[in-house]
Every structure is written in structure tokens, then in C-alpha cells.
């Protein structure tokens, strides 16, 4: 059982799909990992991949959310603007 490298929430599920494993944490962070990793290697991978560069991970996620809300479908829902015409 692993814990979230950001908040320490416990792992709640593992889903194997197309040769990958998705870890699901109670906080809803769900990284895709190599299913061949041992528990010890998996713990190291989570810290290495997300621990230190976590702020960059969240920055990319926030940038995508910002675009969705400002220019994408989210903006149309929030502001009531119609979708742009398709050519």
C-alpha cells in the first residue's frame, strides 16, 4: 500500500489497464506506473517523479484547467457564451 507523495493520503485502488497500472489515492491523485515495480521501487518512483517536481506537476494541471475555464467548454458553461462556429 502506497501513500500520495503530495498529501499522504492512502492508496485506495489499483487498476491494471493496457500494460500499465493506475494507482488511485483517496485524494484522487491517480498516477500511471509500471506494474513490474516492486513496492519499494514504486515508493521511490512516486517520490522521484512527483515529490520534488510536484509543483511543476500541479502547475501544468492548473494551466490546463485555466485554459478549459477561460477558452474551452468550461468558459461557455460559466459565461453562457455560445460555442464558436465550426468552419
ABEGO torsion letter per residue (X at the ends): XBBBAAAGBBBABBBBBGGBBBBBBAAGBBBBBBAABBAAAAAAAAAAAAAAAAAAAAAAAAAAAAAAAAABAAAAAAAGBBBBBBX
